[in-house]
Amino acid sequence: KEHLGLDCAIQVYEKALQTEKNPRWQEDLARLYLEKGDSEKVEALLTSAREDYEECHDIERAVALENERGNLNEAVNVYQRAAEKSKFSNKSCYYEKAAQLAEEIGDHEKTHSLYHAALDAYLGQRFSLGGYECNNIKKIAQKIGDNDKLIEAYLKAQEPEKAVEMAQRLGKLDQAVEIYETMREFDKAAEVALLKGDAVKAVEILYHKKGDDKKAIIIASEHG
């Protein structure tokens, strides 16, 4: 009798799924097949359910389902696919979640790659970011040891002082000059230009941008 009841329930779900794509029903049906001991059918249904969750953008449930199945690599892939398909701010969030999960399972190469992708997605956003996102950007850049991106992160976080300090420390003097000019710190921009041996640039900054004729003339005469 129990077996007949199980078969009847399976038929009801299968008929319902013919008329409506519903990943929750697929999960329920998979549990019924598990009771029958049909592991092949269970795996097929759960894979189909995960694909449908992804299709309807229920990414967290798709990830949870793969975690429940013990498929942690596939859970990483779910987040990565979601990030690649996304055109909005959650692209960076999905890449970061994929990286964190890859880190948990010890896939160091993929972790590094995904954190890079998350950082690029954060930095690529056109609109201004809030404090949480800015802190995330800096943490990720520091985590993967990408100093160039960390400079960008400081600029995105509206911390140009830290950006220019790091640029100078790394010997990126052209970039330091540009940052100082953006900050309208023209004397400091000229100093760095002189430090890298570009008196012409220093004079140009002081004369054209700051309007300090006297200082520009002094530098021009001192440096030929």
Phi, psi and chi 1 to 4 in degrees:
 res  aa     phi    psi   chi1   chi2   chi3   chi4
   1 LYS       -  -43.1  -72.3 -178.9 -178.8  178.2
   2 GLU   -59.8  -41.8  -95.1 -175.5   40.7      -
   3 HIS   -64.5  -41.2 -170.5   66.2      -      -
   4 LEU   -63.7  -39.4  -72.3  171.9      -      -
   5 GLY   -64.4  -37.1      -      -      -      -
   6 LEU   -67.1  -44.4 -164.2   57.3      -      -
   7 ASP   -62.8  -38.6  -74.4  -19.9      -      -
   8 CYS   -64.7  -43.7 -178.0      -      -      -
   9 ALA   -63.3  -39.6      -      -      -      -
  10 ILE   -62.1  -44.2  -73.7  171.0      -      -
  11 GLN   -61.3  -39.7  -74.2  176.1   14.9      -
  12 VAL   -62.2  -47.4  169.6      -      -      -
  13 TYR   -65.6  -41.9  -87.7  110.2      -      -
  14 GLU   -65.2  -38.2  -73.2 -175.0  -24.5      -
  15 LYS   -66.1  -41.8 -170.9  171.4 -177.7  179.8
  16 ALA   -63.2  -39.1      -      -      -      -
  17 LEU   -71.4  -17.8  -75.6  166.7      -      -
  18 GLN   -70.7  -26.5  -73.7  173.3    7.4      -
  19 THR  -103.1  -18.6   58.5      -      -      -
  20 GLU  -148.0  130.1 -177.5 -178.6  -21.2      -
  21 LYS   -79.8  113.7 -174.5 -175.2  -74.9 -171.8
  22 ASN  -142.1  104.7 -172.4  -45.3      -      -
  23 PRO   -63.1  -29.4   18.0  -29.1      -      -
  24 ARG   -63.9  -41.4  -72.0  -75.1 -178.1 -174.5
  25 TRP   -65.5  -36.9  -68.1   -9.6      -      -
  26 GLN   -62.7  -39.3  -72.3  178.2  -43.7      -
  27 GLU   -63.2  -43.5  -74.8 -167.4   71.7      -
  28 ASP   -61.5  -43.7  -69.4  -19.2      -      -
  29 LEU   -64.9  -38.3 -177.0   54.5      -      -
  30 ALA   -60.6  -39.2      -      -      -      -
  31 ARG   -64.4  -36.1  -79.7 -170.7  -80.0  -87.6
  32 LEU   -66.7  -42.3  -65.8  175.0      -      -
  33 TYR   -67.7  -29.5  -87.8  112.4      -      -
  34 LEU   -64.1  -39.7 -175.8   61.6      -      -
  35 GLU   -62.5  -34.2  -75.4 -173.7   49.0      -
  36 LYS   -78.9  -14.2  -77.5 -165.1   73.6  172.1
  37 GLY    86.3   18.4      -      -      -      -
  38 ASP   -95.3   81.3 -168.4  -23.3      -      -
  39 SER   -65.5  -32.5   57.7      -      -      -
  40 GLU   -63.5  -43.1 -171.9  175.2  -28.6      -
  41 LYS   -67.6  -38.1 -166.2   72.9  175.0  176.1
  42 VAL   -59.2  -49.4  170.1      -      -      -
  43 GLU   -62.7  -41.6  -70.3  -56.4  -53.5      -
  44 ALA   -63.2  -42.9      -      -      -      -
  45 LEU   -67.9  -41.4  -78.1  162.8      -      -
  46 LEU   -69.2  -36.3  -68.2  178.4      -      -
  47 THR   -64.5  -43.3  -62.2      -      -      -
  48 SER   -62.7  -40.7  178.7      -      -      -
  49 ALA   -62.1  -44.5      -      -      -      -
  50 ARG   -61.2  -42.5 -172.9 -100.9  -59.7  155.8
  51 GLU   -62.2  -39.4  -70.3  170.3  -10.2      -
  52 ASP   -69.7  -36.6  -71.5  -13.3      -      -
  53 TYR   -61.4  -42.4  -79.5  127.4      -      -
  54 GLU   -62.6  -42.1  -72.7 -172.3   73.1      -
  55 GLU   -62.8  -35.8 -167.6  176.5  -37.0      -
  56 CYS   -95.8   15.1   64.3      -      -      -
  57 HIS    65.5   24.6  -52.6  -67.0      -      -
  58 ASP   -93.5   71.3 -168.9  -13.2      -      -
  59 ILE   -66.2  -40.7  -56.6  -55.4      -      -
  60 GLU   -63.7  -37.4  -64.3  -55.6  -30.9      -
  61 ARG   -70.3  -37.0 -178.3   54.8 -156.1  154.8
  62 ALA   -61.6  -43.0      -      -      -      -
  63 VAL   -65.6  -45.0  168.8      -      -      -
  64 ALA   -59.2  -39.6      -      -      -      -
  65 LEU   -63.7  -43.3 -177.4   55.5      -      -
  66 GLU   -68.9  -34.2  -68.9  -57.2  -16.2      -
  67 ASN   -63.4  -42.2  -79.0  -23.2      -      -
  68 GLU   -62.9  -33.4  -71.2  163.2   13.6      -
  69 ARG   -81.0   -8.7  -61.1  170.0   72.9 -171.0
  70 GLY    82.5   13.9      -      -      -      -
  71 ASN   -96.1   71.4  -62.8  -23.0      -      -
  72 LEU   -68.5  -34.3  -60.5 -175.0      -      -
  73 ASN   -63.1  -38.6  -75.5  -46.9      -      -
  74 GLU   -69.9  -32.6 -171.6   55.2   39.4      -
  75 ALA   -62.0  -41.1      -      -      -      -
  76 VAL   -59.8  -45.2  172.4      -      -      -
  77 ASN   -62.5  -34.5  -66.7  -22.9      -      -
  78 VAL   -61.5  -48.6  170.3      -      -      -
  79 TYR   -62.0  -41.4  -84.6  136.0      -      -
  80 GLN   -64.8  -43.5 -174.0  172.9   -3.0      -
  81 ARG   -62.3  -40.6  -75.8 -167.5  -67.1  -91.6
  82 ALA   -61.6  -41.3      -      -      -      -
  83 ALA   -65.0  -44.1      -      -      -      -
  84 GLU   -64.8  -31.0  -71.2  165.9   -7.1      -
  85 LYS   -85.8  -18.2  -68.7  175.1 -176.9  176.0
  86 SER   -79.8  142.4  176.5      -      -      -
  87 LYS  -112.7    4.9  -63.7  179.1 -177.7  178.2
  88 PHE  -115.6 -170.9  -54.5  105.0      -      -
  89 SER   -64.1  -22.7   58.1      -      -      -
  90 ASN   -72.6   -5.8   52.6    3.4      -      -
  91 LYS   -56.8  -50.0  177.5 -173.6  -78.2  -71.4
  92 SER   -64.5  -38.8   49.7      -      -      -
  93 CYS   -63.4  -44.2  179.0      -      -      -
  94 TYR   -66.9  -40.7  -75.3  140.4      -      -
  95 TYR   -61.6  -41.3  -88.4  130.9      -      -
  96 GLU   -65.5  -41.9 -171.1  176.6   -4.0      -
  97 LYS   -64.5  -38.8  -73.9 -177.2  175.0 -176.9
  98 ALA   -62.4  -42.9      -      -      -      -
  99 ALA   -64.2  -43.0      -      -      -      -
 100 GLN   -62.5  -40.7  -71.6  167.2  -13.5      -
 101 LEU   -69.4  -40.9 -166.4   51.4      -      -
 102 ALA   -62.1  -36.3      -      -      -      -
 103 GLU   -66.1  -39.7 -169.8  171.4   19.0      -
 104 GLU   -61.1  -37.3  -78.8  179.6   31.4      -
 105 ILE   -91.3    0.8   62.1  179.3      -      -
 106 GLY    85.2   18.6      -      -      -      -
 107 ASP   -90.4   86.6 -169.9  -25.0      -      -
 108 HIS   -67.0  -39.8  -56.9  -61.3      -      -
 109 GLU   -63.2  -45.8 -173.4  176.0  -19.8      -
 110 LYS   -68.8  -37.3 -165.7  155.1 -164.8  174.5
 111 THR   -56.9  -48.8  -62.5      -      -      -
 112 HIS   -61.3  -45.9 -165.7   75.4      -      -
 113 SER   -62.2  -42.1  170.6      -      -      -
 114 LEU   -72.4  -35.9  -71.8  166.6      -      -
 115 TYR   -65.4  -38.4  -88.0  129.4      -      -
 116 HIS   -60.2  -44.4  -97.4  -68.5      -      -
 117 ALA   -63.6  -40.2      -      -      -      -
 118 ALA   -62.8  -42.7      -      -      -      -
 119 LEU   -64.6  -44.5 -166.0   53.8      -      -
 120 ASP   -61.4  -39.2  -73.2  -20.9      -      -
 121 ALA   -67.0  -41.9      -      -      -      -
 122 TYR   -61.7  -49.0  -88.3  123.1      -      -
 123 LEU   -69.0  -23.0  -67.2  171.1      -      -
 124 GLY   -81.9   -6.9      -      -      -      -
 125 GLN   -71.6  132.5  -67.8  178.3   29.2      -
 126 ARG   -77.8  -34.4  -65.8 -179.2 -177.9  178.4
 127 PHE   -80.7  161.2   49.8   84.7      -      -
 128 SER   -69.4  148.7   59.3      -      -      -
 129 LEU  -103.4  152.9  -58.9  173.7      -      -
 130 GLY   -80.6  177.1      -      -      -      -
 131 GLY   -60.1  -39.4      -      -      -      -
 132 TYR   -62.8  -47.7  174.7   78.8      -      -
 133 GLU   -64.8  -41.2  -71.0   86.8   -5.8      -
 134 CYS   -62.7  -42.2  -72.6      -      -      -
 135 ASN   -63.9  -38.6  -75.7  -26.8      -      -
 136 ASN   -61.5  -44.4 -100.5   17.2      -      -
 137 ILE   -57.8  -47.6  -68.9  172.2      -      -
 138 LYS   -64.9  -42.2  -71.2 -178.3  -74.6 -176.2
 139 LYS   -62.2  -43.4  -77.1  178.6 -174.5  174.9
 140 ILE   -66.2  -44.6  -66.6  170.4      -      -
 141 ALA   -60.4  -41.6      -      -      -      -
 142 GLN   -67.5  -39.3  -71.6  167.1  -22.3      -
 143 LYS   -61.5  -42.8 -168.9  178.2 -170.4   72.8
 144 ILE   -92.3   -1.3   62.4  177.3      -      -
 145 GLY    68.6   33.1      -      -      -      -
 146 ASP  -100.4   95.7 -169.2  -33.5      -      -
 147 ASN   -67.9  -34.7  -70.3  -38.0      -      -
 148 ASP   -61.0  -43.7  -71.7  -26.3      -      -
 149 LYS   -71.5  -28.9  -68.9  -70.7  172.6   64.8
 150 LEU   -67.3  -37.6 -175.3   54.2      -      -
 151 ILE   -61.0  -46.1  -68.4  171.2      -      -
 152 GLU   -60.3  -39.0  -74.2 -174.5   58.0      -
 153 ALA   -63.6  -42.9      -      -      -      -
 154 TYR   -62.1  -39.6  -78.3  131.6      -      -
 155 LEU   -66.2  -41.9  -68.7  172.5      -      -
 156 LYS   -64.5  -32.4 -166.2   78.5  172.9  179.0
 157 ALA   -84.6    6.1      -      -      -      -
 158 GLN    59.7   44.5  -61.3 -178.6  -11.9      -
 159 GLU  -124.5   64.5  -64.3  179.7   19.5      -
 160 PRO   -62.5  -28.2   23.0  -34.1      -      -
 161 GLU   -60.9  -43.7  -62.9   84.5    0.6      -
 162 LYS   -69.8  -35.7  -69.8 -177.4  179.2  178.8
 163 ALA   -64.0  -46.7      -      -      -      -
 164 VAL   -70.6  -33.8   77.3      -      -      -
 165 GLU   -62.3  -43.8 -179.4 -172.3  -23.1      -
 166 MET   -69.6  -39.9  173.2  156.2  -82.3      -
 167 ALA   -59.3  -42.8      -      -      -      -
 168 GLN   -67.8  -40.7  -73.9 -176.5  -94.3      -
 169 ARG   -62.0  -34.2 -166.9  163.6   67.8 -116.2
 170 LEU   -87.4    1.0  -64.4  171.9      -      -
 171 GLY    77.8   16.4      -      -      -      -
 172 LYS   -90.5   72.2  -63.0  177.8  179.1  -65.7
 173 LEU   -72.6  -34.8  -60.0 -175.0      -      -
 174 ASP   -59.3  -43.9  -74.7  -30.8      -      -
 175 GLN   -66.4  -38.2 -170.5  173.2   14.1      -
 176 ALA   -62.2  -41.8      -      -      -      -
 177 VAL   -59.6  -46.2  169.8      -      -      -
 178 GLU   -60.9  -41.7  -72.3  176.7   13.4      -
 179 ILE   -66.4  -43.8  -63.9  169.0      -      -
 180 TYR   -61.2  -38.5  -86.9  131.3      -      -
 181 GLU   -64.5  -40.9  -73.8 -175.2  -87.4      -
 182 THR   -62.2  -36.0  -56.4      -      -      -
 183 MET   -77.5   -7.1  -64.0  167.4   67.1      -
 184 ARG    64.7   28.2  -58.3 -170.9   66.3   78.3
 185 GLU   -95.5   73.1  -66.2  -82.6    0.1      -
 186 PHE   -70.1  -34.0  -62.5  121.2      -      -
 187 ASP   -63.5  -43.6  -75.2  -36.2      -      -
 188 LYS   -67.6  -37.4  -70.2 -178.4  178.9  178.4
 189 ALA   -61.4  -42.4      -      -      -      -
 190 ALA   -66.2  -38.8      -      -      -      -
 191 GLU   -60.6  -44.1  -76.1  174.8   21.7      -
 192 VAL   -68.8  -37.5  176.4      -      -      -
 193 ALA   -60.3  -41.4      -      -      -      -
 194 LEU   -67.3  -37.3  -74.0  174.1      -      -
 195 LEU   -59.6  -35.1 -171.5   63.0      -      -
 196 LYS   -92.6    9.7   71.2 -172.7 -170.5   72.1
 197 GLY    81.8   20.9      -      -      -      -
 198 ASP  -110.6   79.6 -166.2  -17.2      -      -
 199 ALA   -66.6  -34.0      -      -      -      -
 200 VAL   -59.6  -44.3  173.8      -      -      -
 201 LYS   -64.6  -41.0  179.7   68.1  175.4  176.7
 202 ALA   -62.1  -45.2      -      -      -      -
 203 VAL   -62.3  -44.1  169.8      -      -      -
 204 GLU   -58.5  -43.9  178.1 -169.0  -42.0      -
 205 ILE   -63.3  -48.5  -68.9  167.6      -      -
 206 LEU   -70.3  -38.3  -67.1  168.9      -      -
 207 TYR   -79.2  -50.8 -175.8   78.3      -      -
 208 HIS   -85.9  -34.2  -68.7  -70.3      -      -
 209 LYS   -98.1  -39.8  -63.9 -170.2  176.3  179.0
 210 LYS   -91.7  -27.2 -171.5 -176.1  179.3 -170.7
 211 GLY    77.2   25.3      -      -      -      -
 212 ASP   -97.5   84.7 -169.5  -22.3      -      -
 213 ASP   -60.2  -44.2  -61.6    6.5      -      -
 214 LYS   -61.8  -48.9  -71.3 -177.6 -179.7  179.1
 215 LYS   -65.8  -37.5 -161.9  166.8 -176.5  178.5
 216 ALA   -62.3  -41.1      -      -      -      -
 217 ILE   -67.8  -41.3  -70.6  167.7      -      -
 218 ILE   -58.8  -47.7  -69.2  170.0      -      -
 219 ILE   -64.5  -41.5  -70.9  174.8      -      -
 220 ALA   -61.9  -41.1      -      -      -      -
 221 SER   -72.1  -37.1   61.6      -      -      -
 222 GLU   -70.6  -28.9  -74.4  179.1   -9.5      -
 223 HIS  -111.4   15.2  -66.9   81.8      -      -
 224 GLY    70.0      -      -      -      -      -
